Every structure is written in structure tokens, then in C-alpha cells.
């Protein structure tokens, strides 16, 4: 299915080292990511606290990319990603002990800083190691391998929570994440970037790029915040929540290599708008499910359809970064756009929660669906 038969990773080739790392890293992250809203609610905090937590977490997307880009250009891409493990470990250790909002919000700062540090190194590392002629294919493998890990991770996480505790789950996640960086010891370091003035990026076509990533940021609010809150409050049960996360990953894994193999610069706009429209429909359906069977089915459909949006946009970002000849600065702009979009849409969801609590899910998912449709439309106009 995934066209990986006979695939033998050669760790002397950077792109394969990235594949192995991303598989282990996503396996670790997938164990716990979908459960964080559930965990905060289980600790006795409110939905409003969950929203504030993620506003802080994603707010780090706005303030950290530039200094982290400078850091990556000084110490190297892999060293920057490796440094993220310190902050991510602190995030998991503190959130598991958070019994009051100040400590919980401190963990959000560390988590946002940690994962932004990680992507400050990983995004340009992938772009630097990718063969420009095979960007879509390599992006498909880059997404499909972690998606395969994510198929099992949420369910394993849910079973761990059912029989053990969040403390064990956070510990296993942190340990596995540290192990994932071992493959980086097999290749050389990259430090290219931050040699171009940001004025060179202030072009009309970059406006399209910026707003594509801005609206794409809304998807994280839908999939990683609103959907888990909905599952926790309407469906309930850690195994059910984990199962929904696994089904999203099943859909993503099935679609990743397929989209990567068949998408090209000529048909990407059509793939994007088709995927965005179908994905928007699944988001609306998320607000209507009341049984675990329906939740699993909608999750799988969402994973299938959203990958038709996410993967072409990512491969397009890699091509754009390669065109701009300053990988780090392009990804800085991308991360900031993500952050502004995420925080703004969290603000919108928060306003709905405070003003129309009874319609939180219907209105919330509808707004996220509209944003995804705009993502697909604008993404198809990016010049690659």
C-alpha cells in the first residue's frame, strides 16, 4: 500500500535519517497529544482553561521563530532540534504535576517553546535534505511513516491511561522522544540560512503564502483542541478518544503516499480544493456525532481528506523555501503565520464558548471548516 517494500534506510543519506527520526518522534508525540485537553479537564479545570492553555502554547509560534531561526543558523539544524528535547521534557514533567493554573500555563510556555525549537531545525533540515525533483514523493514518505506510527500511538496511549496513569504516559512519551534523536548522530550538520534580508520576502506573492498558512493554523485548533474536547465531553473514555486519534492517523497514512505520488505542480490546485471541500464537510460532521462508531468513521474520513490539503501545502512550502534560497527565513514566516492563525481562531472559539456555550461545537467546527476551505483555495495559488 505504501510503496515501501524493499525500502532499506541508509543513514548516510540525510533524508532517510529524517524519515527514521520522524517516525520515532511522531510515535512519541502521538501517545499523548490528543489526550492533553482530556487531561486538563480530568484535572478539574474548565474548557476555558483548556483554551487559554493552547492560546499560550500556540502563542509561542508568534514570538519564538525568529530568535530560533538565528539559533539554527549558528548551531545547526539538528542541534537546534536536539535542543528542543530539553524543553519538551520539561513540558511533560511539569504538566503531569500541574495542580494549579500558573504551573499549567508554565508547561504551555515550555511546550510551545520546545516544539517550535524542534520545527525551527526540522523544517529547514527536511528542505535541505530533500531532492527538489522528488519533493512531493519524499513529502509523502515524510508524512506517511509518522502517520503509520500515529495509527498505533493514540490507541496505545488510551489503553495506558485506562490501566495505568497519565504520569506513566508522559514518562514513556518523553523517553521515546529522546531516543528519536539518536539517528541524527549519523550525518553532518547544516547551518545555511539567515543571510537574506526579510525585505526580499516582502513580495505580493508572499501574501498568498502567509494567508495560506494563517488559515491552515485553524486546523490545529479544530483537530487538536475542539475535537478532543468534544470527544471528552460528549463521547467520553480514554480508549474512545485514542481510537478516534488512531482513525485520523489511519486515514492520513492511507492517503499520504498516494497524494505524494500523484500530486504535481500541474494538478495540486485541484487536489487542494477537492481535499479542502471534503475535509470541511467532515469537520461539520464532527459537531453532530453522538456515538463512538460515528466518531471513529468521521475521524477516518477527516484523516483521508485533510491529507489532500496538508501534504501538498507542505511540499509546496519546501519548494518555496528552496526557491527563496533562505530556508530558515521562509519557515520563520510560515511559523509566525501559523501562530497568528491558531491564536486568532482560539480567540474566536473562546468568544463562542463565552457567548453561545450551547452552540460551541456547531459554530466552532463551522468556522474551522470555512478556514480549511480558504486554505485549499489559497494554497492552490502559491507559485511553486
C-alpha positions in Angstrom: 0.0 0.0 0.0 2.7 2.5 1.0 5.2 1.5 -1.7 7.9 0.9 0.9 8.5 -2.7 0.1 12.3 -3.3 -0.1 12.9 0.1 1.4 16.2 -0.1 3.3 17.2 3.1 5.2 20.7 4.3 4.5 21.5 6.6 7.4 24.4 8.1 5.5 21.7 9.8 3.3 20.1 12.7 5.2 16.6 12.2 4.0 16.5 8.6 5.3 17.8 9.7 8.7 15.0 12.3 8.9 12.4 9.6 8.0 13.6 7.3 10.9 13.7 10.2 13.3 10.2 11.5 12.3 8.7 8.0 12.8 10.0 7.7 16.4 9.2 11.3 17.2 5.7 11.1 15.9 5.2 7.8 17.7 6.1 9.5 21.0 4.1 12.6 20.4 1.0 10.6 19.2 0.9 8.7 22.6 -0.2 11.9 24.4 -1.1 14.8 22.1 -4.8 14.1 21.6 -5.2 13.5 25.4 -3.9 16.9 26.6 -7.4 18.6 26.5 -8.8 15.5 28.2 -6.1 15.5 30.8 -6.7 19.2 31.7 -10.4 18.6 32.0 -9.8 15.4 34.1 -7.7 17.6 36.4 -10.8 19.6 37.2 -10.1 22.6 35.0 -12.7 24.2 32.7 -12.9 24.3 28.9 -11.9 28.0 29.2 -8.7 26.9 30.9 -8.0 24.4 28.0 -8.5 27.3 25.5 -6.2 29.6 27.5 -3.6 26.9 27.8 -3.5 26.4 24.0 -3.5 30.1 23.3 -0.3 30.3 25.3 1.1 27.2 23.7 0.5 28.3 20.2 1.3 31.9 21.0 4.9 30.8 21.2 4.6 30.3 17.4 4.5 34.0 17.0 7.3 35.2 19.3 9.9 32.4 19.0 10.5 31.6 15.3 12.9 34.5 14.6 15.3 34.0 17.5 15.2 30.3 17.0 16.0 30.8 13.3 19.0 32.8 14.3 20.0 30.0 16.6 19.6 27.3 13.9 21.8 29.3 11.6 24.5 29.4 14.3 24.5 25.9 15.9 22.9 23.9 13.0 19.5 22.5 12.2 19.9 19.1 14.0 21.5 20.7 17.1 18.5 23.1 17.3 16.0 20.2 17.0 18.0 18.3 19.6 17.9 21.2 22.0 14.1 21.1 21.8 14.2 17.8 23.8 15.2 19.8 26.9 12.1 22.0 26.7 9.8 19.2 25.6 11.0 17.0 28.5 10.3 19.9 30.9 6.9 20.3 29.4 5.9 16.7 30.1 7.3 16.7 33.6 5.6 19.9 34.6 2.2 19.3 33.1 2.0 16.0 34.9 2.5 17.8 38.2 0.3 20.8 37.4 -2.4 21.2 40.0 -3.0 24.9 39.6 -3.3 27.2 36.6 0.1 29.0 36.9 2.0 25.7 36.7 -0.2 24.5 33.9 0.4 27.7 31.9 4.1 27.4 32.5 4.0 24.0 31.0 2.3 25.5 28.0 5.1 28.0 27.6 7.7 25.2 27.7 5.7 23.0 25.3 5.2 25.8 22.8 8.9 26.7 23.0 10.0 23.1 22.8 8.0 22.2 19.7 8.8 25.5 18.0 12.5 24.8 18.6 12.1 21.4 17.1 10.5 22.7 13.9 13.0 25.5 13.7 15.5 22.8 12.9 13.4 20.1 11.3 11.7 22.1 8.6 14.9 23.5 7.0 16.6 20.2 7.6 14.0 18.4 5.5 14.1 21.1 2.8 17.9 20.9 2.7 18.0 17.1 2.5 15.1 16.8 0.0 15.7 16.2 -3.7 13.9 19.1 -5.4 12.8 16.7 -8.2 11.2 14.3 -5.8 9.7 16.8 -3.2 6.1 15.5 -3.4 7.2 11.9 -3.2 9.6 12.5 -0.3 7.0 14.6 1.5 4.6 11.7 1.1 7.0 9.3 2.8 7.9 12.0 5.4 4.2 12.2 6.4 3.3 8.5 5.8 5.9 7.0 8.1 4.8 9.2 11.1 1.2 8.5 10.2 1.8 4.8 10.5 3.3 5.4 14.0 0.3 7.6 14.8 -2.1 4.8 13.9 -1.0 2.8 17.0 0.1 5.6 19.3 -3.2 7.1 20.3 -4.8 3.7 21.0 -1.7 2.6 23.0 -2.0 5.9 24.9 -5.7 5.3 25.6 -5.0 1.8 26.9 -2.2 3.1 29.0 -4.5 5.7 30.6 -7.2 3.1 31.1 -5.0 0.7 33.0 -2.3 3.0 34.4 -2.0 6.8 34.6 -1.1 10.0 32.9 2.2 10.0 34.8 3.4 6.8 33.1 2.2 8.0 29.7 4.1 11.3 30.0 7.2 9.4 31.1 7.1 6.9 28.2 6.5 9.8 25.8 9.4 11.8 27.0 11.8 8.8 26.9 10.8 7.7 23.4 11.1 11.3 22.1 14.7 11.5 23.4 15.5 8.2 21.7 14.2 9.5 18.4 17.1 11.9 18.1 19.8 9.2 18.0 19.7 8.9 14.2 20.9 12.5 13.9 24.3 11.2 15.1 24.8 9.6 11.7 25.0 12.6 9.4 26.6 16.0 9.0 25.2 19.3 10.3 23.6 22.2 8.3 23.7 25.9 9.1 22.6 27.5 5.9 20.3 30.5 6.3 19.6 33.9 7.8 21.8 35.5 5.1 18.9 37.3 3.3 17.0 40.4 4.4 13.4 39.9 5.2 12.7 42.7 2.7 13.4 40.2 0.0 10.3 38.2 1.2 8.1 41.3 1.1 6.5 40.5 -2.3 2.9 40.3 -3.4 3.1 36.5 -3.9 4.2 36.1 -0.3 0.9 37.5 0.8 -0.7 34.4 -0.6 1.8 32.1 1.2 1.2 34.0 4.5 -2.6 33.7 4.5 -2.5 30.1 3.4 -0.6 29.2 6.5 -2.7 31.6 8.6 -5.9 29.8 7.7 -4.1 26.4 7.9 -3.4 27.2 11.5 -7.2 26.9 12.2 -7.0 23.2 11.5 -4.8 22.6 14.6 -7.5 24.3 16.7 -10.1 22.0 15.3 -8.2 18.7 15.4 -6.1 19.1 18.5 -8.4 21.2 20.7 -12.0 21.3 19.7 -12.4 17.7 18.6 -10.7 16.2 21.7 -12.8 18.5 23.9 -15.9 17.3 22.1 -14.9 13.6 22.4 -14.1 14.1 26.2 -17.4 15.9 27.0 -19.8 14.1 24.6 -18.4 10.6 23.9 -16.0 10.1 26.9 -13.4 7.5 27.7 -9.7 7.5 27.1 -9.9 4.4 24.8 -12.6 6.1 22.7 -10.5 9.3 22.4 -7.4 7.2 21.5 -9.4 5.3 18.9 -10.6 8.5 17.2 -7.0 9.7 17.1 -5.9 6.4 15.6 -8.6 6.5 12.9 -7.5 10.0 11.9 -4.0 8.6 11.5 -5.3 5.6 9.5 -6.8 7.9 7.0 -3.7 10.1 6.9 -1.4 7.1 6.4 -3.5 5.7 3.6 -3.6 9.0 1.8 -0.1 10.3 2.4 2.0 8.3 -0.1 -0.9 8.3 -2.6 -1.1 12.1 -2.6 2.6 12.4 -2.6 3.0 10.1 -5.6 0.3 11.6 -7.8 0.3 15.3 -6.9 2.4 17.5 -9.1 2.6 21.3 -9.7 0.1 21.0 -12.5 -2.7 19.3 -10.5 -2.0 20.4 -7.0 -4.6 23.3 -7.0 -7.4 20.8 -8.0 -6.2 18.3 -5.3 -6.1 21.1 -2.7 -9.6 22.5 -3.3 -11.1 19.0 -3.5 -9.4 17.9 -0.3 -10.4 21.2 1.4 -14.0 20.9 0.5 -14.3 17.3 1.6 -12.4 18.0 4.8 -14.7 20.9 5.6 -17.6 18.5 5.3 -16.1 16.1 7.8 -15.5 18.9 10.3 -19.2 19.8 10.2 -20.0 16.2 10.7 -17.8 16.2 13.8 -20.2 18.5 15.5 -23.1 16.0 15.0 -21.7 12.6 16.1 -23.1 11.1 19.3 -21.7 7.6 19.2 -18.2 6.2 19.2 -18.9 4.3 15.9 -19.8 7.6 14.2 -16.8 9.4 15.8 -14.4 6.7 14.5 -15.8 6.8 11.0 -15.7 10.7 10.8 -12.2 10.7 12.2 -11.0 8.3 9.4 -12.7 10.3 6.7 -11.1 13.5 8.1 -7.7 11.9 8.1 -8.2 10.9 4.5 -9.5 14.2 3.2 -7.3 16.6 5.1 -4.1 14.9 4.0 -5.1 16.1 0.5 -4.6 19.6 1.9 -1.8 19.3 4.3 0.7 17.3 2.2 0.6 19.4 -1.0 0.9 22.6 1.1 3.9 21.2 3.0 5.6 20.1 -0.2 4.8 23.5 -1.7 6.4 25.1 1.3 9.5 23.1 0.8 9.7 24.1 -2.9 9.1 27.8 -2.0 11.8 27.7 0.7 14.2 26.2 -1.9 13.2 28.9 -4.4 13.8 31.7 -1.9 17.3 30.4 -1.2 17.0 31.1 2.5 15.3 28.1 4.0 15.2 29.3 7.6 13.7 32.7 6.9 10.9 31.3 4.8 10.0 28.8 7.5 10.1 31.6 10.1 7.4 33.5 8.2 5.4 30.2 7.8 5.6 29.5 11.6 4.5 33.1 12.5 1.6 32.9 10.1 0.6 29.5 11.7 0.8 31.1 15.2 -1.2 34.1 14.4 -3.9 31.9 12.8 -4.0 29.5 15.7 -4.2 32.1 18.4 -6.9 34.1 16.5 -9.1 31.1 15.9 -8.7 30.1 19.6 -9.9 33.6 20.4 -12.9 33.1 18.2 -13.7 29.7 19.8 -13.3 31.3 23.2 -15.8 34.0 22.3 -18.3 31.4 21.1 -17.8 29.5 24.3 -18.5 32.6 26.5 -21.4 33.9 24.4 -23.1 30.9 22.9 -21.9 28.0 25.0 -24.7 25.7 23.8 -23.6 26.2 20.2 -19.9 25.9 20.8 -19.3 22.8 18.7 -21.7 23.6 15.8 -20.4 27.2 15.4 -16.8 26.2 16.2 -16.5 23.4 13.7 -18.3 25.5 11.0 -15.7 28.3 11.4 -12.8 25.9 11.2 -14.4 24.3 8.1 -14.6 27.7 6.4 -10.9 28.3 7.2 -9.9 25.0 5.8 -11.8 25.8 2.5 -9.8 29.1 2.3 -6.6 27.2 3.0 -7.2 24.9 0.0 -8.2 27.8 -2.3 -5.2 30.0 -1.4 -2.8 27.0 -1.2 -3.6 26.3 -4.9 -2.5 29.8 -5.8 1.0 29.6 -4.2 3.6 29.8 -7.0 5.9 26.8 -6.9 
